Amino acid sequence: MFLPDFLGEQADLTRESLMITLEPMMTLAAIARETERIGLVATGSTTFNEPFNIARQFKALDVMSRGRVGWNAVTTSDPAAAANYGRTIAPRPERYQRAHETIQITQALWGSWQRDAWVKDTATGRFADPAKIQPINLQGEYVASRGPLPIPPSEQGQPVIFSAGGGSNGAELAGRYASGVIGAVFTIADARSQREAIREAARRAGRNPDEVKFFAGVMPAIAATKRAALDRRVALGEKIFPARVPYLGSMLGLDLKVDQLDQPLTPSQLAAAHASPFDPRSAHALEVAREGWTVRDILAHGVIDYHPTPVGPPSVTADHMQEWFEAGACDGFWVSIDINEDGIDTFVDEVVPLLQGRGLFHDDYEGTTLRDHLGAPAQYGLDPRIAVSGE
């Protein structure tokens, strides 16, 4: 379970609900009590948190969940979020240098108790071995910590690092530290490119690139028929689709008006339409438009959503996932369900069995910790292969 976090909220609450209403760590602490195997990954900003706080919170949750926690380490570039902390957004190089320092110090704090430091010998009354609990005394340009962190290791040693940043800086951060990367990709070619950039960054850092799992996003619209799946999406987008018509027009190089919402593109519009080079989703939008759907139905295909949207029976989503996986575009998927109340059950009950039947997905958990699930190597403290210098 991967929880994003938004430190500044700018939604129009007359039409939209808040995206994240509960603090991720408290939410996952409650979920940890009711679950036994599922991994629990929360987003935590390196821009507005101190390493000691991050290390303490995530390590505590890792111990509480018996080794199932990951930290999605991200920088924050939203001015509204900065304002909530009484600050402004620093330049990108400063934000990413602080991110490197924060992750390194956090991992060092996690390793400030050696794995066998916790003695727990009731016969002798010896609780721990102080010689194996050491301060870290790390000072960076932006953050620092003395340590040690007063929390012993979990069943997986320490939490797993995730990353969801893009661009060269994001790839560098992911390649050095992450075991899981959440990608924002819309085509197989783009996904391959991003995945390989991260794998190459891992090679440069001295890591095995297979240790970094790339997750492509998918937002399935599942129903018995394609029309039923589109109707589901139409109902969800009733209030927001009109505002998206002009942007769809810009994606197609057309001046689309809201009064065409329930009509397909005219022959002259189709002849003039072309995919915008400035939005990677445009080619798919043009492909859908040429199938003759109304503008509302084109939008219901998810052409302006954050991730690809397979629309139709469960096999359509399974086919999409199989195609991307077998093409080397990803190692797995971040599945964003449209309506949680019934969409999760539909995906689990109708899509997962198809993937299992095709030999693409395991039948049960193969371990107990998040590192087991990811095939991530054991680590305690800093990865010895990674230089402490940061960039």
N, C-alpha and C positions, 0 to 999 in steps of 0.2 A: 504494500500500500504506500503510494507516493503522495505526500501532501505538499503542494506548493504553498507559498505564503506571500501576502501582499501587505506591505507595511504602510502603503498610502492608498486610500480607496477613492476612486473618482467616478464611480458608476452614477448614472442618472436613476435615482431610487424611485422615480415615478414610473419607470418602465422595467427596471432591472433590480434583482436582489444583490446583496453584497456577495462577492465571490467567495470569500473566506471569512466566516464569522467567529470561529473559535481558534484560539492559539494552538498551533500544531503540536507542540510538545505535550500540553495537557490533554489534547484530544487523543494522541497516541498512547499516553499513559493509561487512559481509560480503556482503550482498545486492547492494550497488552494484557490486561487482566482477564479478558474474555477469549483470548486466542492462544494458540500453542505453537504454530509453525510459521504463519505469514510474516514476512519481513516488514519492518516499519521504518519508512524513510521520511524525514522531515526536512524542510528547507530552513536554513539559518543563514542570515546575512553576515558576511565577513566585514562589511562596511560599517555596521552599526552595533556590533557585538565585540566584546573583549574575548580573547582566547580562553581565559580561565572560565568565564561563564559558559561558553560553548562546550568546553571540555567537560565541565561538571554536569551540565544538563544532559548531554547526550550519553555520557558514560553511566550516569544514574539510570537512565531509561534502558540502556543496554543491559545493565545488571538486572533490573526489574523484569525485563522481557526474556531473560536467559539467553542473551546473545543474538537478538534479532533486529538491531537498529542500524540505520545508516543516516549519514548527514549529507544533505544536498548543499554543498558549500557554494554560495553565489555572491557576487558583488551586486550592489544596488545602485541603479542609475536614475531612479524616479525622484524628481524634485519634491513631490508631495510626501514621499516617504522621508526624505531628508528633513523636511519641515517639521515632521512629527518628532524628530530628535533635536530640533533647534539648530540644524546644520544645513549646509549646502552640499551639493554633489561635487566631489573632488574630480580632477581630471582622470581620464581612464588609466594612464600609467600608474598614478598613485593608488587608485582603487585596486588594481591587480597586484601591485607590489604588496599592499596591505593584505590582500587575500593569500598570497604565498606565505607571508610571515604568519598569518593567523592559523593557516592549516598546519604549518610546521610546528608552531608552538603548541597547538592543540594536540597533535599526535605525540609530541614529546611529553606533554602532561599525561596523556593516556598511558604512556610507558614508564611513568615515574615510579610506579610500583612494578617491579619485575614479576614475572608470571608466578614464581614460587615464593613471593614475599609473604603471602598470607598463610601463616603456619597453622593457626587454629588448633593448637595442641592442648586439649582440655586436661590431659594428664599432668602436664608440667605447668599449665597456666600461661603458656607462651602464645600470644596473639599473633604477632608478626615479627619479621626479621628487619629491624631498622636499617641494617646495612644494605638491604635490597629495596629501600624506599628513599629515593634521592631527589633533591631539588634539580630543576633543569637549568635555571639561570640563563634564560635566553632573552636577548635584547635585539629587537629589530629597529628599523627606522620609524615604524608607526605603532607597533605593539610590543609588549614584553610580558614575561611572567617569571617568577622565581620558582613556584612549585614547592613541594610535590602536590599532586592532586590526591585528596584523601579518599579515593575510591579504588577498591581492588579490581582485578580483571573479571570480565564476564566469561561465559562459555566460549565466545568467539574471540576473546582477547580484548578487542576494541572495536568501536563502530566502524562501518564501511563508509568510505568517502564516495559520494555521488557528485555529478556536475551537470548543469543544464545551460551553461553559457555557450555563446556562439563566437564565431570569428577566430582569429589567430590566437588572441589572448586566452579565450575560453578553451581552445584546443590544447594550448600549452598547459593550462591548469589541469585539465582532465588527464592529459597524458602523463603528467608527473604524479598525480595523487589518486585519481578516481578508479574505482572498480566498476562503476555503472555510470553511463552518460545518457541523459534524456535529450533526444534530438528533435529539432523542429524542421522536418523535411517533407517535401510534397511529391518528389519523384524518386524512382529507384536510383537514377544517376546522381541526384543530389545527395541521397542517403549514402551511397557508396563513397562519394567524395568526402563527405563529412566524417564518415567512419574511418576511412583511410588516413585522413589528416590527424585524427586522434590517435590512431595506431602508430603513425609515424612519430608523433610527439612522444608516445610511450617508448618507442625504440631509442629516440634521442636521450631520453631520461635514464636509459639503462634497464628498462622494464621489458618483460615479455608482453607484446601487444595483445596476446590472447587473454591477458588478465583484465582487459578493459572491455566490458560488454556495452554495446551500443543499442539503445532502445528507441525505436521509431514510434512516434505517436500514431494512434488510429482512433477515430471517433465513429464507431459503427452505428448505422441506422438499420435495425433488424426487425423484420416483420414477415408474415407469410408470403407476401408479394412485394414487388418493388413499389407499386402504387400505394400499398398500405404503409410501407416504410416512409415514402415521401410524405404521405398525409400526416404521419407522426411528426416529421420534421416541420411541415407546414404549420401544424398546431403550435409547436414550440416557438416558431419564428414569426408568428402572426403580428406581434407588436414591433419587431425589429427589422423585418424584411424591407418595408418601404424605405427606411433610411439607408439601406444597403444598395438600393438600385443605382444611384449615381456612381458608387464605387465600382459596381459590376460593370457599368458602362466604361469607366476608365480602364478596366482590365481588358476590355474588348475593343477599345479604341472607338467607342460609340457614345453619343449623347442620349442616354436612356432616361426616360421620364417615368415617374411613379404610376402614371395612368396606363402604362403598358404592363403592369405587374402580372396580370392574368392573361397575357397574350404572348405567343412566341415571337421571336425576332422575325421581322419581315424579310422577304427575299433580298431586298436592297441592303438591309442591315447585315444580313449574313454574308453578302458579297463584300461588304466593306469591313467586316469584323476582322480583327487580327489580335494576336496575343501580345499583351504589353511585355516589354523586356524588363520592366521594373518590378514585376511581381511573379514569383515562380509558380503561382497557382493559376496564372492566366491561361496557359495552354490547356489545362483540364477544363476550365470554364468554357473555353471556345469549343472544345470537343463536345461537351454536354449541350451547349447551345445549338450546335449543328444537328443534334438528334431530334430537334423540334419541340422541346419542352417549353412551357411558359416561363417567363422571367421568374415567377414565384417558385416554380419547380426547379429551375436552374439553381437558385439560391438554396433550395431544400437539399440539393446534392452536396451541400457543404463546401462550395467552391471558394468561400471566403472564410472558412473556419481555420483553426490553428493546425489541424492535422487532416490527412486524407479521410474521407467519409465513404466507406463502402455502403451501398444502399440496396436493400433487398433481403431475400431469405438468408438464413445463417450461412449457407454455403458461399455466398458472395464475400462475406467477411473472412471466412476460412480460406477462400481462394486468394484474397488479397494478401493475407498474412503469409501463406505458403509461397506466393510469388516473390514477395520481398525477401523472405528468409532464404529461399533457395538461390536468389540472385546475389546473395552476399551483401544486401543492403542494410542488414541489421542482425543483431544477435537475439533480439526479443522485442517486445512491444509494451508501450505504455498505453493502456486501453482506457480512453475517456468515455464513459457511458453517458448517453443523452439524458435518461431519466433513471436515477438510481433505484427508485422504488421497485421497478420491474426489469429494468435493462440489465442489471448485474445478473439476476437469475437467468434471464434469457441467454446471455453470453455464456455463462457457466454451463447451463443445461443443454444448449443447442449448438454452440460453436466449439467449445472445448472438446466434446466427444468426437467431432469431425477431425480436429487436429490430432487427437490421440489415435483415431482409426487410421490416419495417414502416416503414423509413426513420427509425427513432428513434435509431440508434446508428451511429457512423462505422465504416468498414471497416478503417481503419488509423490509426496515429498521424499527426497533422497537423503535428507539430513535434518538437523534441528535448528541450525543457525542461519543467519542471512549469508554468511560466507559460504556455508555448505550449499545453499540454493544457487548462489552465483558462480560457484567454483572459484571463489576468490582465495588467494593464498593466505596463510596465517601471517599476521603482522601484529607486533606489539611495539608501540613507540614509532619513531620515524622509520621509514623504509630505508635500510642501510645502503640501497643502491642509489638513492637520491641525494644529491648535494644539498647542504643546508642553506646555501647562498641565495636561493629563491630563483630569480630570473636567470 
